[in-house]
Amino acid sequence: TTLELGGKSPCIIDANCNLQEAALKIAHGKLLNAGQTCIAPDYVLLPQGSEAAFTEAYRAAVARLFPQIEGNPDYASIISARHLARLRTMLQQAQTQGAEVQVMQPVPGSPPPPPQGIGDGVGRQMAPVLVFGATPQMQLMQEEIFGPVLPVLGYERLDDAIAHINARPRPLALYWFGRSEQVRDDVLRRTVSGGVSVNDTLMHIAHGALPFGGVGDSGWGAYHGEQGFLRFCHQKSVLAQSRWSLGHLLYPPYGARFDQVMAMLRR
């Protein structure tokens, strides 16, 4: 069997990355199909103190990609009223428990609507949202979001970000943004995920030569390219025994000769 699931795919932003470029690529990955893809970035791990800068960079990225939300044919709707209600409930719970909810407005200067008003536009189109101060107890951080809502969590040291990821089920995707090859390799070595895009989002799924699949709670098995051919074919094992086979040395009755053969095999 091959099972590809989803999960909470993290984005790690390194302190030395180009924040504007990272925000644009994260916004594209998060808002494609309004966040309703299996490998959408689920939350961001950001160096503490960069929250305001990331907010402005993300707001600018949203405005560039989607100059308007309501009625925009380039921006997808939430698939059902039931799922839209779920997303609103998660936001309301987060806000009630102390999180800061920021709606990304495509028109500068327009006042942000309250969470219960998000998504009242044409065809259930829900405005992109950033959430700061989310805690592990919130539904927002316990379930795959599958919508245009992006929690942003601050970290002090890279070890803290890695520990946060490793304390949770293994994600389908992981994204890292930065310039240091040493830091990149450290993140890749110390985390486990189905796949990774470095300095981008989503693109590893589009590369035909890279296997795609989950690990742990995010699935098992992989497909695409050669891996897909092998995954969906059965390789029949055939052994044509040589006339000089020494298999008879393993036949009973067992005794000293058998023990010697087994000792050689163990070595």
N, C-alpha and C positions, 0 to 999 in steps of 0.2 A: 504494500500500500504506500501511497504518497499522500501526505496531508499538509497543505499549506494553510496556516491560520493567520493570525495577526499579532496584536499585542501593543504594548506601549513602547514605540520606537523612539529612542532619545536622540537629541541633537546636542553635542558638546561643542561649545564655542570656546576656543582658546583665547587667552588675553591678547595675543599678538595678531589675531586675524583681522582681515578687512571687514569691519562690522556691517557696512552698507552692502557689500557684495554678499556676505553671509545671509543678511536679512532678506535680500531679494530672492536668493535661492531657497531659503526656508519658506518664505511666503509662497513661492511657486509650488513647492512640494506639499505644503499644508493646504493650499486652496484649490489645487487641482481636484475637480469634481467636488468642490466644497469640503475637502477633507475626507471624503468617503472613498478612500483607497486603503488597501491593506498595509502599505508601507508609508503612509503619510507620517511626517514627523508628529509625534504625540506630545512631546514636551521638550523644553529647552533647558539645558544646564549652562548657566551664564556666570562669568566671574562677578563676584559681589562688587557693587558700585557701578556696574555698567547698565543697570536697568533703564535709566532714563535715555541713554544713548541708543540702546537697542529698541526701545519703544518708538523713538522718532525714526530710526532707520526702517523698522517694520511698517510703520504708518506710511512712510514715503514709498516703500515697496508695494504695499497694497494699492495706494493711489495710482502708481505707475501701471500695475497689472490690470486693475479694475477701476477706472475713473468714476464709475458708479456701480452700485450693487443692484438695486431694484431695477428689474427689467433688462438687465445686461445679459445678452445672449451668450456671452463668454463665461458667465459665472453660473455654476450649477445650482439647482435647488436641492434642499434636503429631501430625501426620497419619500418621506411620508409625514403626515401630521403627527403620528405616534413618535417617530424618531425626533422630530423637531421639539415635541414636548419633553422628551427625555433630555435633550441638550439644554433646554431652558431650565429644567429642574436642577440639573447639575450646576448650572451657573448660579441659580438662586440659592442653592444650598451653600455653595462656596462663598458667596457674598454674605450670607447670613452668619457664616462661621468666621468671618473676618478677612476673607480674601479681597483683593482689589481687582475689579473687573473694568477693563478699558476696551471700549468699542472703537475699532479703527474706522474713522469716518473718512470717506473719500473726498468730501468737500471741507476744506479748511475752515475752521470757525463754527461749524455746525455743532450743536450740543449733542452729547451722546445720549441715546435712549436708555432707559433702565433695562435690565436683563429680560424682564417679562415682555418687553416690546420688541426684542430682537427676533427677526424672522417673520415679520408681518407683511413683508413685501410680496411682489408678484411671484407666484409659484414657489412659495416657501423659501425664498432666498434669504439666507441668514448672514448678517454682517460679520466679518472677521473680528475675533475677540482675543485679547491677551488677558491672562489671569496671573496676578502676582500674589504671593503669600499662600499658595495652596499647600495643604498639609496632607500627609498620608491617609488621614481618616476620611477625607472627602471623596465622594464618589468619582469626582473628576480625576483623582489620582489612583483609583482602584480599578477602573475599567478603561478599555480602549475607547477613546473619545469618538472617533469616526465622524468628525464634523469640523467646522472652521474655528474651533476654540483651542488656544495654545497656552497652556500653563508655562510660566517662566520661573525657574528655581535658581537661586543664587548658590554658588559654591565658593569656598575660600581657597581650597587647594585642589589640584587635579585628583589627588587621592580620594578626596571627598566625593567628587563626581563619579569616579570609577566605583567606589564603594556603594554609592546609591544605585547604580545600575546592577551591580553584582548581587545586591540584596533582594532583587526582584526577579520574576520569571524572565527567561532569556527572550529578547525581542526578535522580531522578524527582520528588522533593519536597525542599523546604527549609523549616525551621521557625525562626522567630525570636521570642524572648520579651524584652520590655523596654518602657520607657515613652517613650524619646526618639525622636521622629519623625525627627530628624536622623540618628541612628545607624541606625534602620530603613531609611531611604532610602539610606544609604551601603551597607548590606548588599545591598539589592535592586539597586542600581546596579552593584555590583562582583562579583556572583556570577551564575551561569547555572544554572537548574534547570528541570525541566518545569513545576513549579507551586510556590506558596508559601502557607503559612498563617501569619499574623502573630498571635502570642499565642494560638495554638491548634495542634492537630495534626489531620490528616485532613480537616478540614471543607471545604477547597477542592474536594475531589472531589464533595461533596454539593451544591454550588451549581450549579443547572441552567444558569445563564447563563454560567458560566466554562468555557472550553475545557480539556479534560484530556488530557495526553499527555506524552511524554518528549522529551528533546533529547540529541543525541549518543549515548553508550552506553546511555542510559535509554529510547531509542526515537525515533520520529519520527511526525509527524502528530498531530492532536488531534481529539477528539470531545466530545459533550455540547452540548445546546442548538442554537443556530444553527450553530455550528461543526461539530457532528455531522451536521446536515442537509446542509451544504455538502460535508463530507468524503465522505459516502457517496452523493452524487449526482454525476452528470456534467453539468457546465455546457457545453453545446455552443456554441461560438463561431460567430456568424454576422455577416458583414459584407455589408451591402447597399451596393454602390458607387454614388456619385452620378454623374449624367451629366456633372457638371463636374469629374470627377476629373482630377488633374494627374499621375497615375501614369506617363503616357507620357513625362514629363520624365526618368524614370529608365531609359528604354529605350536600348539601343545603336542606333547606334554612339556610343561614348563620346568626349568631347572637351571643349572649353572650357565648353559649356553644362552638361554633366553635372558638371564640376568646380565650377561656380558653385552648382549646386543642392546638391551635397554639402556645400560650405562653409557654405551657409545652414543646412542641417540640423544640422551640427556645432555651430553657434553657438546 
